[in-house]
Amino acid sequence: MKQIPECFLTTPIVYAVGKNYQIMVPVSKETLMWAEVDGKCYYDDVNGILRSNCTTHRMTVPMKALDKAKEYKVCYRIVNERKPYFSDVSDVFEYTSVFYPVQTDRPRAFHIADAHNMVEKPVASAKAFGKIDFLILNGDLPDHSGDIKNFTTVHRIASEITGGELPVVFARGNHDMRGIYAENIAEHTPTDNGRSYYTFRLGSVWGMVLDCGEDKPDDHV
Protein backbone atom coordinates (compact mmCIF):
# COMPACT_ATOMS: atom_id res chain seq x y z
CA MET A 1 0.00 0.00 0.00
CA LYS A 2 1.13 3.54 -0.74
CA GLN A 3 2.81 5.42 2.11
CA ILE A 4 0.34 7.73 3.83
CA PRO A 5 1.04 10.96 5.74
CA GLU A 6 1.66 10.60 9.46
CA CYS A 7 -1.53 12.47 10.37
CA PHE A 8 -3.73 10.19 8.19
CA LEU A 9 -5.13 7.11 9.94
CA THR A 10 -5.82 5.46 6.56
CA THR A 11 -5.55 6.32 2.91
CA PRO A 12 -8.33 8.56 1.65
CA ILE A 13 -11.45 6.53 0.78
CA VAL A 14 -13.72 7.29 -2.20
CA TYR A 15 -17.36 6.57 -1.30
CA ALA A 16 -20.16 6.61 -3.89
CA VAL A 17 -23.15 8.73 -2.82
CA GLY A 18 -25.81 9.80 -5.32
CA LYS A 19 -24.11 11.53 -8.26
CA ASN A 20 -21.03 12.35 -6.18
CA TYR A 21 -18.04 10.77 -4.56
CA GLN A 22 -17.23 11.63 -0.96
CA ILE A 23 -13.50 11.45 -0.34
CA MET A 24 -13.13 10.78 3.38
CA VAL A 25 -9.95 10.88 5.46
CA PRO A 26 -9.74 9.99 9.18
CA VAL A 27 -6.97 11.95 10.88
CA SER A 28 -5.02 11.89 14.15
CA LYS A 29 -4.30 15.64 14.27
CA GLU A 30 -6.32 18.78 13.65
CA THR A 31 -6.00 19.64 9.98
CA LEU A 32 -7.50 21.84 7.29
CA MET A 33 -8.28 19.79 4.19
CA TRP A 34 -9.54 19.97 0.62
CA ALA A 35 -9.40 17.81 -2.50
CA GLU A 36 -8.22 18.88 -5.92
CA VAL A 37 -9.48 17.23 -9.11
CA ASP A 38 -8.37 18.44 -12.52
CA GLY A 39 -7.30 21.77 -11.06
CA LYS A 40 -10.56 22.44 -9.17
CA CYS A 41 -10.71 22.48 -5.37
CA TYR A 42 -13.44 20.86 -3.29
CA TYR A 43 -13.27 22.01 0.33
CA ASP A 44 -14.22 20.38 3.61
CA ASP A 45 -15.91 23.47 4.98
CA VAL A 46 -18.94 24.68 6.91
CA ASN A 47 -20.48 27.94 5.67
CA GLY A 48 -17.22 28.85 3.96
CA ILE A 49 -15.01 28.04 6.96
CA LEU A 50 -12.54 25.18 6.59
CA ARG A 51 -13.14 22.51 9.23
CA SER A 52 -10.33 21.55 11.58
CA ASN A 53 -12.15 20.53 14.78
CA CYS A 54 -12.97 17.05 13.47
CA THR A 55 -11.42 13.60 13.24
CA THR A 56 -12.85 12.64 9.84
CA HIS A 57 -12.70 14.92 6.79
CA ARG A 58 -15.15 14.77 3.87
CA MET A 59 -14.73 16.34 0.43
CA THR A 60 -17.60 15.97 -2.04
CA VAL A 61 -16.60 15.69 -5.71
CA PRO A 62 -18.93 15.17 -8.71
CA MET A 63 -18.60 11.64 -10.09
CA LYS A 64 -18.23 12.93 -13.64
CA ALA A 65 -15.22 15.04 -12.67
CA LEU A 66 -13.30 12.29 -10.88
CA ASP A 67 -14.27 9.59 -13.40
CA LYS A 68 -12.81 11.76 -16.13
CA ALA A 69 -9.66 12.85 -14.27
CA LYS A 70 -8.88 9.39 -12.83
CA GLU A 71 -6.73 11.09 -10.22
CA TYR A 72 -7.24 13.23 -7.14
CA LYS A 73 -5.07 15.17 -4.76
CA VAL A 74 -5.76 15.63 -1.04
CA CYS A 75 -4.29 18.91 0.21
CA TYR A 76 -3.97 19.62 3.92
CA ARG A 77 -2.47 21.90 6.53
CA ILE A 78 -1.72 20.77 10.08
CA VAL A 79 -3.09 23.08 12.79
CA ASN A 80 -0.22 23.67 15.21
CA GLU A 81 -2.07 26.09 17.49
CA ARG A 82 -5.67 27.29 17.37
CA LYS A 83 -6.06 31.01 18.10
CA PRO A 84 -8.95 33.50 17.91
CA TYR A 85 -7.03 35.26 15.13
CA PHE A 86 -4.26 33.97 12.86
CA SER A 87 -4.04 30.35 13.99
CA ASP A 88 -0.64 28.74 13.53
CA VAL A 89 -0.89 26.24 10.64
CA SER A 90 1.70 24.41 8.57
CA ASP A 91 2.47 24.83 4.90
CA VAL A 92 0.29 22.92 2.44
CA PHE A 93 1.07 19.21 2.07
CA GLU A 94 -0.27 17.02 -0.73
CA TYR A 95 -1.22 13.37 -1.17
CA THR A 96 -1.97 12.21 -4.72
CA SER A 97 -3.81 9.05 -5.71
CA VAL A 98 -4.93 7.45 -8.93
CA PHE A 99 -8.58 6.45 -9.24
CA TYR A 100 -10.17 3.69 -11.28
CA PRO A 101 -13.87 4.35 -12.01
CA VAL A 102 -16.22 1.48 -12.84
CA GLN A 103 -16.23 1.33 -16.64
CA THR A 104 -17.03 -2.29 -17.44
CA ASP A 105 -20.57 -3.54 -18.17
CA ARG A 106 -19.95 -6.52 -15.89
CA PRO A 107 -18.21 -5.09 -12.81
CA ARG A 108 -16.85 -7.35 -10.10
CA ALA A 109 -17.63 -6.32 -6.52
CA PHE A 110 -16.73 -7.75 -3.13
CA HIS A 111 -19.23 -7.52 -0.26
CA ILE A 112 -18.44 -7.38 3.45
CA ALA A 113 -20.89 -7.23 6.35
CA ASP A 114 -20.74 -7.93 10.08
CA ALA A 115 -16.99 -7.55 10.50
CA HIS A 116 -17.65 -6.38 14.11
CA ASN A 117 -14.32 -4.53 14.45
CA MET A 118 -12.27 -7.24 12.76
CA VAL A 119 -10.02 -5.93 10.00
CA GLU A 120 -7.42 -8.54 9.06
CA LYS A 121 -9.81 -11.40 8.24
CA PRO A 122 -12.26 -9.44 6.03
CA VAL A 123 -9.32 -7.82 4.24
CA ALA A 124 -7.68 -11.20 3.68
CA SER A 125 -10.90 -12.65 2.27
CA ALA A 126 -11.24 -9.74 -0.16
CA LYS A 127 -7.66 -10.12 -1.34
CA ALA A 128 -8.20 -13.86 -1.84
CA PHE A 129 -11.24 -13.00 -3.98
CA GLY A 130 -8.98 -11.17 -6.42
CA LYS A 131 -9.34 -8.06 -8.56
CA ILE A 132 -12.52 -6.04 -8.02
CA ASP A 133 -14.09 -2.93 -9.53
CA PHE A 134 -15.75 -1.68 -6.35
CA LEU A 135 -16.28 -2.62 -2.70
CA ILE A 136 -19.53 -2.93 -0.75
CA LEU A 137 -19.50 -2.46 3.04
CA ASN A 138 -22.91 -3.49 4.25
CA GLY A 139 -23.27 -2.65 7.91
CA ASP A 140 -22.00 -3.69 11.33
CA LEU A 141 -18.37 -3.07 10.41
CA PRO A 142 -17.87 -1.62 13.92
CA ASP A 143 -19.03 -3.87 16.75
CA HIS A 144 -20.99 -0.95 18.21
CA SER A 145 -20.93 2.84 18.46
CA GLY A 146 -19.87 2.91 22.09
CA ASP A 147 -16.40 4.14 21.13
CA ILE A 148 -15.76 6.86 18.54
CA LYS A 149 -12.64 4.97 17.41
CA ASN A 150 -14.82 2.11 16.15
CA PHE A 151 -15.90 4.20 13.16
CA THR A 152 -12.33 4.07 11.87
CA THR A 153 -12.82 0.33 11.32
CA VAL A 154 -14.97 1.17 8.30
CA HIS A 155 -12.23 3.26 6.70
CA ARG A 156 -9.45 0.84 7.66
CA ILE A 157 -11.15 -2.06 5.89
CA ALA A 158 -11.89 0.09 2.84
CA SER A 159 -8.34 1.44 2.81
CA GLU A 160 -6.66 -1.96 3.04
CA ILE A 161 -8.75 -3.32 0.16
CA THR A 162 -9.02 -0.35 -2.22
CA GLY A 163 -6.09 1.87 -1.25
CA GLY A 164 -8.33 4.83 -2.06
CA GLU A 165 -8.18 3.89 -5.75
CA LEU A 166 -11.60 2.21 -6.17
CA PRO A 167 -15.18 3.27 -5.33
CA VAL A 168 -16.74 2.05 -2.08
CA VAL A 169 -20.44 1.73 -1.21
CA PHE A 170 -21.34 1.91 2.49
CA ALA A 171 -24.55 1.12 4.37
CA ARG A 172 -24.92 1.26 8.14
CA GLY A 173 -26.19 -1.69 10.16
CA ASN A 174 -28.23 -2.12 13.33
CA HIS A 175 -25.14 -2.44 15.56
CA ASP A 176 -23.92 0.89 14.18
CA MET A 177 -26.96 2.45 15.86
CA ARG A 178 -26.09 1.10 19.31
CA GLY A 179 -23.87 3.04 21.69
CA ILE A 180 -23.40 6.55 23.02
CA TYR A 181 -21.76 7.79 19.80
CA ALA A 182 -24.42 6.44 17.43
CA GLU A 183 -25.69 10.02 17.03
CA ASN A 184 -22.28 10.91 15.53
CA ILE A 185 -22.05 8.19 12.89
CA ALA A 186 -23.11 10.56 10.10
CA GLU A 187 -20.04 12.68 10.85
CA HIS A 188 -17.72 9.75 10.17
CA THR A 189 -19.41 7.85 7.33
CA PRO A 190 -20.78 8.79 3.89
CA THR A 191 -24.30 10.23 3.84
CA ASP A 192 -26.53 12.22 1.51
CA ASN A 193 -26.79 15.48 3.49
CA GLY A 194 -27.01 13.48 6.70
CA ARG A 195 -29.34 10.81 5.30
CA SER A 196 -27.98 7.27 5.34
CA TYR A 197 -30.13 6.17 2.38
CA TYR A 198 -29.58 7.14 -1.24
CA THR A 199 -29.04 5.81 -4.76
CA PHE A 200 -25.78 5.61 -6.69
CA ARG A 201 -24.51 4.84 -10.17
CA LEU A 202 -21.24 2.98 -10.77
CA GLY A 203 -20.80 2.14 -14.43
CA SER A 204 -23.69 -0.13 -15.43
CA VAL A 205 -24.78 -0.60 -11.80
CA TRP A 206 -27.64 1.52 -10.48
CA GLY A 207 -27.98 0.76 -6.78
CA MET A 208 -29.91 1.78 -3.70
CA VAL A 209 -28.49 2.03 -0.20
CA LEU A 210 -31.28 1.31 2.29
CA ASP A 211 -31.25 2.09 5.99
CA CYS A 212 -33.38 -0.46 7.82
CA GLY A 213 -32.58 1.02 11.24
CA GLU A 214 -32.63 -1.08 14.39
CA ASP A 215 -33.81 -4.68 14.12
CA LYS A 216 -35.81 -4.62 17.38
CA PRO A 217 -39.13 -3.00 18.31
CA ASP A 218 -38.88 0.48 19.84
CA ASP A 219 -39.90 -0.87 23.28
CA HIS A 220 -37.14 -3.51 23.35
CA VAL A 221 -34.69 -3.12 26.23
PEBELHU-V706609 format. One record per backbone hydrogen bond with DSSP energy under -1.0 kcal/mol. CO is the residue of the C=O (numbers start at 0). NH is the residue of the N-H. Records with the same first field share a line. If there is no record, write none. Layout:
CO->NH  NH
//
This chain:
4->7
6->27
12->23
13->167
14->21
16->19
18->62
19->16
20->60
21->14
22->58
23->12
24->56
25->8
29->78
31->76
32->43
33->74
34->41
35->72
36->39
39->36
41->34
42->44
43->50
45->48
48->45
51->53
54->26
56->24
58->22
60->20
61->65
62->66
63->67
64->68
65->69
69->98
71->96
72->35
73->94
74->33
75->92
76->31
77->89
80->87
87->79  80
92->75
94->73
96->71
107->132  133
109->135
111->137
114->117
118->122
119->123
120->124
121->125
122->126
123->127
124->128
125->129
133->109
134->168
135->111
136->170
138->113
139->115
140->116
144->180
146->149
147->150
148->151
149->152
151->155
152->156
153->157
154->158
155->159
156->160
157->161
158->162
161->164
164->99
166->134
167->15
168->136
173->176
174->177
177->144
178->181
180->183
181->184
183->186
184->187
191->194
194->191
197->208
198->17
199->206
201->204
204->201
206->199
208->197
216->219
//
